[in-house]
Amino acid sequence: MNPSEVFEIIEKHTKMMDESIPLIASENLTSLAVRRCYVSDLGHRYAEGKVGERFYEGCKYVDEIEELAVELTKKIFEAEHANVQPISGVVANIAAFFALTDVGDTIMSISVPCGGHISHDTVSAAGLRGLKVVHYPFDNEAVNIDVDETARLAREIRPKLFVLGSSLILFRQPVEEIREIANEIGAHVMYDASHVLGLIAGRAFQNPLKEGAEVMTGSTHKTFFGPQRAIIACRKELSERVDRAVFPGVVSNHHLNTLAGYVIAATEMIEFGREYAKQVVRNAKRLAEELYNLGYKVLGEKAGFTETHQVAVDVREHGGGEEVAKKLEKVGIILNKNLLPWDPIDKSANPSGIRIGVQEITRLGMKEDEMKRLAELIDMAVREKKSFEAIREEVKEFRKDFRVIKYSFKESEAYRFPELK
Ligand code: DSN
């Protein structure tokens, strides 16, 4: 094994992405300016502790970067306090649980089939903290929390924390209503905004902090423009608890090269976020409508299918999520199978649905007309209207015009593996 073999594998991966339609709802592209930070010396350094109170010397410039990251985060999300050190969304959620709960507390969260993230459940971070998890009553048709039933149940079980936010998220969640219930029983409210962070930043989605959540966690690389890491924004009175939970709680070093990348992504978001977020939601809506018109069972019909970057489709009549996702992969359309609200958790090998995210293709400049063509390509593959090879060629052709990263200060090639000289 020598380095060039690894580079060859990366080249092949990059070519595959360049010729495919990327629709995984949790992924996005970073501009070349952001990527430049990855290879900087910052990636070799440590900066434990707070700005100005580090445990290592040599952090003068790192402090400047982290200060910028904190200030920009507060500005973008209108937050009283921000911690930019969590290295992933799960890490941010663990820190929030440490800050807001004690071992043995009961929390309410959305179940995984109803869209909740695994870290909100006993199998992952919530369990690690020793929390008891009770799931919100859910309205499957509205694809949202049933507020009345939640109020009734919450008065009975008196959770210490309400966790909002989801991995399958089509609509705004009832933050204000949950805040009222929380006030009544003396509970905290946190919102995991990982999926919708870029839409919140672009003012195209609810800002949970303005609607009553005291803590908002979120990974920075789904609808947001950043590298893979996370933030926690919160009310001032929780700042010390949150900071302590992050360090020394769950983070030691916090990957300073991607922290610098995050600062650049945040400036891109301030400059281009509104236009981008609006287009993301328009694209998702249009794709949902086109699929619906082609006869697909798109979730959330009564509420206009989606208010986010996501579209969810019940594909049981086409063999289920596993079969459909694999079929689409054959033609270069990359998305994931997904549990839907009525699925038992043990159906995850072949769940009822697929989840589609349009944020990456929006960053590549696709608009409503492309959504129509995309729906046709998806339909062609799912219903096997042509050979997979023939559809693959059509996908490549369609893809050719969308290889540049938009909504950034300098447009750059999306899928190039750069040489470093
Ligand atoms: N499970 C990821 C997703 O939503 O795709 C997030 O961690």
Boltz pocket constraint, residues with backbone or C-beta under 6 A from the ligand:
constraints:
  - pocket:
      binder: B
      contacts: [[A, 25], [A, 26], [A, 89], [A, 117], [A, 167], [A, 168]]
      max_distance: 6.0
